[in-house]
Structures are given as C-alpha cells and as structure tokens.
Amino acid sequence: MNPETKLRKAEIEDRDIIWEIIQQSIERRRQDGSTQWQNGYPNLGTVESDIAKGFGYVLTVDGEIAVYAALILNDEPAYSKIEGAWLSNGEFVVVHRVAIDEKFAGQGMTKKLFDHIEDFTRSHGVQSVKVDTNHDNIAMLKILESKGYSYCGEVLLADGMRKAFEKIII
C-alpha cells in the first residue's frame, strides 16, 4: 500500500522537528563536500520566521513530517537580477530551504514534494515555480532536471552565486 503524502503549512509545534531535519541536511551537505548551508544559515530563527510568515510547509508521509520547504509567493529580491533570463515575468512560487529527514532519504520524497508544490502553484493560479541551488548540490540538480525545470542562469544570494531554475506550470 502506498503511504499517503500531504503538503501542509508548518505549525509552530513543528519547529523542533523541522530544525532537526534541517540540521541533518546541513550535515549531509557538509559530508558531500558542498559549501551550501555551511555558514550558519538556515538556522532556528529562519525556521521560526518562515512559520510566522506562513512560508513554512511540510510534506508528511502518513502524518509524519518527512520534508520541509519554504514556499514564498512573488518575493525573492535576489531573483530580480539574474545573469541569464527567467522563462517568464508572471507570478511565481519560490522554493527555498528544502530539507529531508534522513529516514526518508532515497525514497523519492523530494520529487513528491515538487509534485505537491506544482499542484499548490496551479491551485493558486500562479504561473511558475522558481528555485535556486548551489552548483555542488548534485542531488537537487538531478531532481530539478528530472522534474523538467529549465536552467535560467545564476542569481546572487547572501552566501554566493546559485544556479537558478524555473518551470512554467500554467
């Protein structure tokens, strides 16, 4: 039987579980030799801010939190300056801070997350999903390619240049 996956808004009660998942992801990035998330970001304050602003979302598997992501509508100042070009100029959902619980790693949960994000985007009448990742985050680069995201160029975030991707949803 397939486990039931649901995307829901994160609640403040989820904070500690989300923070543990992010810490696992920070350590995985480090072990993979990635520079992403190795400078104190994201941190517990980031998680609390995401939840307070309504940006924090969790993908649950049979009610258990498996993946965390921040979904932000039309608001990523760094995306206004891209070395390259976005596919569209319409409304968009930004995906940030994707982190998966290690016990769900390797089970396709990040792909399921992106399926849910695309459904979320469609249901809100938003044109596209935009996301960035570090040049050395091979796992995320492979997921974005497999999900049909187009490489659009590079954007400068606080901790350096990131590869930027977009997928038109509607």
N, C-alpha and C positions, 0 to 999 in steps of 0.2 A: 504494500500500500504506500502511495506517495505521501510524504509529510506535507502538511498544509503550511504554505508560506504566505505571510501577510506583511504589508508595509503599513506602519502606523507612526504617528507622531510620537517622539520620545517624551516621556514624562520625567519630572524631577526625581521621582523614585527610581528611575533607570540609570541615574547619573553614575553610580559606583560601578555597575556592570559595564556601562559604555566606556568608562575610564579604564577599566581593566582590559577591555578589548583593544582600546587604542594603545595602551602600554604594550600589549602583545605585538601589535602591528609595528610599533616603533622598534621593538627588539628584532622582529623579523627583517625590517628594512636594514637595520644595522648588520645583522648576520649575513644578509645578501650583499653587503658592501655598498648599499645605497646611502647617499647623503641626505635623502629626503627624510624629514621629521627627526633630525638628529640635533636640533638646536633649541630644544625646549618648547617647540610648537609641533603639534597641538598639545594643550595642557588641560588640566581640570577646569580652569577658567574658561577655556574655549568651549568645552562641552556645556558648562553651565550657561554661557552666553547663547549658544545655539538653541538650547532648550527654551530659555527665556524668550528668545525672539521667534520661536516657532519654526526654526530651521532644522532642528534635530529630528531624524527619522531612524527607526529601527526596522529591520527585516526580521520577523520572527518565524521560527520553524516549530510548529505545534506549540505555539505560545512562548517559546524560549528565544531570547534575543541571540541572533546569530551574526548580524551585520549592522554596523552603524554608518550613517552618511548624513551630511548636511545638504539640504536642498534649498537653494536660495533663488527666488524669482527676480530676474532682471537686475541683479545687483552684484556686480563684481567690477569695481573700478579698474582693476588691472586689465580687464578684458577690453577696455576702450582703446588701448594701444596694443596692437598686435603686429609683430613682424611677420607679415603674411596677410591673410584675409579670411574673415569668417565667411561661412556659406550664406548667412542671412543677417538681416538687420532687425528682425522682429523680436517679439518677446521670447525669452529663453529661461530655462531652468539651469542653474549652475549646480554641479555636483562637486562637493568638497569632502575631505576627511573620511574617505571610505576605509573602514576597518572591519576585519572579520575575526570572529572568535576562533582561536586555533583549533578547537574541537570540531569546527565546521569547515576548516580549510580543506581544499582539494575536492569539495563536493559540488562545485558549480554554483555556490551561493552568490558570488559577486555577479555572475551572469544573470541569475534570477533577480538580484537587486536591480540591475539595469532594465530588465523586463518590466519590473514594477515601476521604476522611475519613468520609463517611456509611457506606461499606462497612466501614471499620475500626470505627466505632461499633457497627454492627449485629453484627459478628463478635465483639465483646467483650460483647454483651448489655447495652449501655448505652442509656438511654432517649433522650437528646437531644444535640444539638450546640449550644453557646452560643458566641457570638463578639461582639466589640465592635469598633467602628471610629470614627474621627474623623468629625465632622459634615461635613468638607470632603473626605473621601476618596470622591469621586464614583464612581470605578471600582469600589471594593469595595461601596459601597451598591447599585450596579446589579447586581453579581454576586449579592449576598445576596437581593435582590428576585427575580432570575431563578431562583434555586435554591429559592425557596419559604420563605425564612426570615421569621419574624414579628418586627416591631419590638416590643420589650417595654418600653422606657423608656431611662433613662440610668443609667450607673454612673460612679463617680468613681475614676479610676486616678491614679497618681502625677503624671502630666503633664496632668491635666484630665478634663473630662467626656467620655464616649464614648457613642455610640448603641449599645444592646445588642439583640441578636437571638438567637432560638432557633428550632430546628427539631426537632420530635419525629420520631424515627427508628423506634422500635419501641413 
